Structures are given as C-alpha cells and as structure tokens.
Amino acid sequence: MAVAISSSTFITSAQQQELTERRQRTFDAEKIKENRLEKLKTELNLTEQQEAEVKALMDERQKEMEKNKTEREAAMKAMRERHEEQVQAAQERQKAHDAKMKNILTPEQYVKYEQLNNEQRAEMKEKMKERRKDRMDGRKNKMDKANAIQE
C-alpha cells in the first residue's frame, strides 16, 4: 500500500516538475513585446510619439490574439462536448439495435452475431490505426520537404 502511494506521489511530483519546466520554457508575451518594442525603437530611431503609438498598436494586437485564443479554446471545448454526445448517442443506438437482434436470434445465433461484430470492430480499429499512421507519415514527409526547401 505504501509503495503504491509513494509511486503515485512520485508520478505527481514528476508531472509537476515537467509542468514547471514547460512553463519556464514558455515565452513571456509581455517580455517579448518589450524586447520587440526596444529593438524597433533602436533600429528605427522612433520618436517618443511613435514609440507610444507602436506600443499601443502592439497592446491592441496582443489583446486580439488573446481573444482569438480564448474563442478557439471555447470552440474546441464545444466540439469535444458535441463529439462526446454523438458517441454516447451512437452507443445507445447500438445497444438498442443489439437488444432487438437478441430478441430475433436464437441464443446460438446471437453468440455468433456478437463474435462477428467483435471481429468487425477489430478490423475497423486496425484500419483506423493504419490511416493514422499514413496521415502521420504524410505530415512527416511534408515537413521533411519543407525543411529541405529551407536548407
């Protein structure tokens, strides 16, 4: 029991450490904006008026980007929820269909029917796995080509 608790705690600590490291690697938008403004000020020899206007424009853009991010996250959450509802509805339809089939078929037939369904599900899973692999390979090839062009 103590081993399970300590390994669970270890995982949590490791996950927490990874999260902390990821946050440290994440760019600070405010700092990036300040550095960019300073570089523009120096390189373009901006007046105080221009600097103030550029800063205001950068602030406006940052707010727009944050708003867009929030909207995207909300849209993604809604899509996930809608998908979960669709999956749930499909599972309920399948259960109702299976119940009707059970009433129609003999017990032996129904056992064979379930075996056939399980085989079909396994085939579909394998096909989906292959499609995912093909898609990932395609993406990798595109990235390789893009990198080759850049070099």
N, C-alpha and C positions, 0 to 999 in steps of 0.2 A: 504494500500500500504506500509506504513512504517513498519507494522507488518511483512509482507512478506519479506521485505528487511532485517530486523533485525533477523528474524529466519533463513534466508538464510546465513547471516553473522555468526550467532551462529553456524550453522552446519559447516560452513567452519572453524571457529575457533576450534570447537571440533575436526574436522578431522585433522587440523593442529597439535593440541595438541597430538592426538593419534599418528600421524606420528613422532613427535618429541620424544615421549616416546618410540616408537618402535625403533627408531634409537639409543636411549640411551641404550636400551637392547641389540641391535645388537653388536656382538663381534667385536672388532677391530683386524683384522687379524695380523697387524704388532705387536701389543702388545702381542697377543697370541704367535706369533713366538718368540718374545724376551724372554718371560717368559719360553717357552719351551727350548730355547737355554740355558738360565741361569740354568734351572734345569738339563739339560744334562751335562752342564759344571761342575756343582757342584757334581751331583751324579756319573758321570763317570770320574771325575777328568781329564777333557780334557786338552790337551796342547793347546797353542795358535794356533799352526798349525792345530790341529784337530778342534778347535773351528771355525777357519776361513773356513775350508773345510765343516764343518757341516752347517755353516751359508750360504755358497754358495749353498749347496745342498737344504737347506730349501727355499732359494730365488728362485731357479730354479723350485722347486715343486710348490711354490705359483704362479709363472708365468704360469706354465702349467695349474693349477687349474683355474686361471682367464681366460686363453684362452679357456679352455673347457666350462666354464660358458658362455662366450660370444658366442661360437659356438652353445651351447644348446639353448640360448635365440634366436639366429638368426634362428635356425631350427624350434623352436616353433612358431616364428612370421610367417615364411613361411608356416607352416602347418595351422595356423589360417587363413592366407590370402587365401590359397588354399581351405580351408573349406568354407569360405565366398563366393568364386567364385562358388563352387559347389552348395551351397544353392541357390545362385542367379540364376544359370542356371536351377536348378530344379524348381524354382518358375516360371521362364519364360516358361519352357516346360508345366507346369501345366496350366498356363494362356492360352497358345496356345491350349492345349487339351480342356479346358473348352469352349473356343470360338468356336471350331469345334463342340463340343457337343451342344452348344446353337443353332448352325445352323441346326443341325439334329433334335433336340427335339422340341416339341411344348412348348409354354411358361409354361403351367401347368406341363409338364413333367420335364422341366428344373428346376422349383422351387423344385419339389420333388427330383430331382437329387442333387441339392445343399444341401437339408436337409440331404439326405443320406450321402453325403460327410462330412458334419459337424458332424454327428453322428459318422462316422468312425474316423475322426480326434480326437474327444473327447475320443473314446475308445483307440486309439493309445496313446494319451497323458497319460491316466490312466495307461496303461500297462507299458509305459516308466517310470512313476513315481514309480510303483511297482518294476520294475527292479532295478532302482537306489537305492531304499530302501533296496532291497535284497542284492545288492552289498555292500552297506554301512554296513549292518548288518553282512555280511560275513567278511568284513575288521575288524569290531569291534571284532568279535569272534576270528579272527586270533590274533589280538593284545592282547585280554584277555588271550588267550592260551600262547602267548609269555611271557606276564607278569607273568603268573602263573609259567611257567618254570623257570624264573629268580628268583622267590621268593623261 
